[in-house]
């Protein structure tokens, strides 16, 4: 319970924790940030780390000179890309072994082939869009690996999606993160970054289910 309380406090007040770390440990903050972004995107068991809010706060700190903007963008982009590559590799390597392929009652070859076809057709936009959706961005590259999406195709959208996510959110934080209104309502903005993408996913799933259920039986 104490761990959950700490994680929630860290997510909602990441600006305070990060500023204290910068003042106390200086350049080590870049190693910490690299690790957080890499773990959040690279390990399917760590989807709760504060990726969006962390990038926004990093941008705000760059805006006041506490951190270096080009270094932050470059380093965290590398972490995001490598994290996704790691997650994809884990899914591609361990997915078939977990399900034991045709010998397992958990393996459905038709479902696997549909997943593979989906990721070959729509995997690119899925990988890019998932970058902006907490939890989903952790699972999307893993599923892409399990579905054996082509590595070159995955890498193309991994890099482009990572650039939009890292560069975009840090830049927004850089220009707007230190406005008095934003600083006064940062906790609400963080909640919005967490909840709004999740609600969009739920709405899309509900709409999709409605369409599927409206057809002839």
N, C-alpha and C positions, 0 to 999 in steps of 0.2 A: 504493500500500500504506500509506503514511504517513497519507493522508487517511482511509482506512478505519479505521486504528487510532485516529486522533483522534476520528472520529465515534462509534466504539464506546465509547471512554473518556468522551466527552461524554454519551452516552446513559446509561451506567451510573453516572456521577458528576455528573449534572446539578446536584445539590444544591450541590456544591463550586463549580462554575463559576458558578452563579447567585448564590450568596452573595458570592463575590468581586466579581462585576459590580455587585451592589447596593451594596456597601461602597465601590467605586471610582467608580461613575458615578451613583449615586442614582436619580433619577426616569427616567433614560434606560432603565432596565430595562423599563419599561412599553412603550416603543417597540420594544425588542428582542423582548419576548414577543409583542406584537401581530404583529410581522413573522413570527416563527417559526410561530405558530398559523395565520396567514393563508396562508403559503406551504405549510405541510403539508396544509391542507385545500383550498387553491385551485389548486395546480399539480400535475398528475397525475404529474410527473416527480420529485416530492419526497415520496414516501410514507414515507421512513425517518426523518424528524425525530421527536423524542421527545415526542409530544403528551401521552399519558396521564401519563407520569412527570413531565413538566414541570408539568402542572397540579397534580399531587399535591404536588410540592415547593413550588410557589407557595403552596398552601394552608398548608403547614407553616411557610413564612416569614411568612405573614400571622398565623399563630398566635403567633409570638414577637415580632410588632410590626415586623419588617423591611420588610413591605409592607402596603398597605392592602387589606383584604378586599373591600369594595364596589367599589372602583375596579378591582381585579384581575378580579373576576367580570364586571363590566359591559364592560370593555375587551376581555377575551378572548372573551366571548360575541359581541361585535361582530365580532371577527376571525374567529371560527369561522363565523358566519353569512355574512359577506361573502366568506370563502374558498370556501364551498360554492356561493354564488351565482356567483362567478367561474368555478369549475370547471364548473358546470352550463352557463353561457353559452358557455364554450369548447367543451364537448361538443356543444351545440345548434348552434353556428355552424360549427365546423370539421369535425365528424363527417361530415356529408353531403359536404363538399368533399373530404375525404380519401378517402372511398370512391367518389366520383364517381357515386353513386347507381346507376341501372340500367346505366350505361355501363361499370361496373367489374366485373371477375370476382370482386372481393372482396365485392361487395354482394349480399346475399341478401334479397330483398324480404320473403319469408315470415318469415325469422328476425327482420328488423327489426320487422315487424308484431307478432310474438310478444313481442318485447322491449318494444314500446310498450304492448301490452295488459298485460304483467306489471307494468310500472311504474305503469300507471293503477290496477291492482287492488291490488298489494302494495308499490308503491314507497314508500308512507308508512312502513311498518314497516321496510322495507329501509334507508331513509335514517336513521331513528332508531337502529336496531340497529347500523348500520355505524359510527356515531360512536364506539362503544366497541371497535372492532376495528381495530388498526393495519393499514395498507395498504388494507384494504377501504374505510375512510372516505375515502381519497383518490380511489378509483376510482368509488365509488357515485354521487356527484353528476355526474361526467363521463358515466357510462353513462346516467344519467337524462336528461341533456341530449341525448345521441346518440339515445336512444329517444323524445325529444320528450315527456317527461312534462309535464303541464300546469304552467306556471310558478306559478300560485297554489297548487296542491296541493303542489308541491315546496317552496315557501316556508313553508307551514304546518308541514311536518314538519322542514324545515331549522331553523327557529327553535326548535320544541319539542325536537327532538333535541339541538340545540346547548345549550339551557338545561339539559337533564338532564346532558349530558356535562361542560360547563364548571362549572356550579354544583355538580353532584354530586361530582366528583372534587376540586375545590378545597375544598369543605366537608369532605370526608373527610380531606383532608390537614390542614386547619385544626384539626380536633378530635383526630386520631390521629397526625399526622405527626411530632410531637415526643416521642412515647413512647420511652423508652430502647430497648425491644425493636425498634421500627420503625426507629429511627435506626441501630441496630446491624446490621440486616438489610435496609437499604434497597436494596442492589444486588440481593438475591434478590427483593424485592418488585417492582422494576422489571422483572426477567426474567419474573416472573409476569404483569405487566401486558402484556408483549410476547407471551409464548408461549401463555398460556391462551386468549385469544380466537382465536388462530390455530389451536390444536388443536380448538377448538369448531367453527370453520369447516370444517376438514378432516373432522371426524367427521360433521358435517351433510352434507357433500358425499358422503362414503362411504355414509352411510345412504340418501341420495337415489338414488345410483347403484344401490345394492342393490335398492331398491324398483322402480326402473325396469327393472332386469335380471331381476326375478323374475316378470314378467308373461309372458303367452303370446307366442311368437315370431311 
